[in-house]
Amino acid sequence: MTLYEAKKDGRYTIEGLSVEPSITRRLQALGLNDGTRIQVLNRKRKGALIIKVRGTRLALGRHISSHIEIQEESGEEA
């Protein structure tokens, strides 16, 4: 499943990034690494997602979110 397919208020674990190397490095610098737990806070009309990762809110566009593999989890807040 990709992050783009994630549901609002869902909690997930990142399984992998498959975007361009420069974008991958930037996302990793922001804390989006394999095994990182995230929460989807909001979905915008044009495909953008607002996520919470390690206490920080990030906005990701459709192009990026559709190339981040995730796995659904249940448990405490991200």
C-alpha positions as CSV (number, residue, x, y, z in Angstrom):
1,M,0.0,0.0,0.0
2,T,1.2,3.5,-0.7
3,L,1.0,6.6,1.5
4,Y,-1.3,8.2,-1.1
5,E,-3.9,5.4,-0.4
6,A,-3.7,5.9,3.4
7,K,-6.8,7.0,5.3
8,K,-7.2,10.1,7.4
9,D,-6.3,9.5,11.1
10,G,-4.6,6.3,10.2
11,R,-1.3,5.2,11.7
12,Y,1.3,3.5,9.5
13,T,4.9,2.4,9.3
14,I,7.1,3.3,6.3
15,E,8.3,0.3,4.4
16,G,10.3,2.0,1.6
17,L,10.8,5.1,-0.6
18,S,10.9,4.8,-4.3
19,V,11.3,8.4,-5.5
20,E,14.2,10.1,-7.2
21,P,17.4,9.9,-5.1
22,S,17.5,13.6,-4.3
23,I,13.9,13.5,-3.0
24,T,14.7,10.3,-1.1
25,R,17.7,12.0,0.6
26,R,15.5,15.0,1.6
27,L,12.7,12.8,3.0
28,Q,15.2,10.8,5.0
29,A,16.7,14.1,6.4
30,L,13.2,15.0,7.5
31,G,12.8,11.7,9.3
32,L,11.0,9.6,6.8
33,N,13.1,6.4,6.9
34,D,12.2,2.7,6.7
35,G,10.5,1.7,10.0
36,T,9.4,5.3,10.9
37,R,5.9,5.5,12.3
38,I,3.6,8.2,10.9
39,Q,0.0,9.4,11.2
40,V,-2.1,10.9,8.4
41,L,-3.6,14.1,9.8
42,N,-5.5,15.4,6.7
43,R,-6.1,14.8,3.0
44,K,-6.4,17.8,0.6
45,R,-8.5,17.8,-2.5
46,K,-5.7,17.8,-5.1
47,G,-4.0,14.8,-3.5
48,A,-1.7,16.4,-0.9
49,L,-1.4,14.8,2.5
50,I,-0.6,16.3,5.9
51,I,1.3,13.8,8.0
52,K,2.8,13.7,11.5
53,V,6.2,12.3,11.8
54,R,8.3,12.4,15.0
55,G,6.2,15.2,16.3
56,T,6.4,17.4,13.2
57,R,3.7,18.0,10.5
58,L,4.7,17.6,6.9
59,A,2.8,18.2,3.7
60,L,3.5,15.8,0.8
61,G,2.1,16.1,-2.7
62,R,0.6,13.2,-4.7
63,H,3.8,12.5,-6.7
64,I,5.8,11.8,-3.5
65,S,3.1,10.2,-1.4
66,S,2.3,7.7,-4.2
67,H,5.9,6.4,-4.1
68,I,6.2,5.8,-0.3
69,E,5.3,2.2,0.7
70,I,3.6,1.9,4.0
71,Q,2.1,-0.8,6.3
72,E,-0.9,-0.1,8.5
73,E,-0.4,-0.4,12.3
74,S,-2.4,-0.1,15.4
75,G,-1.0,1.3,18.6
76,E,0.1,4.6,20.2
77,E,0.5,8.0,18.5
78,A,3.3,8.7,16.0
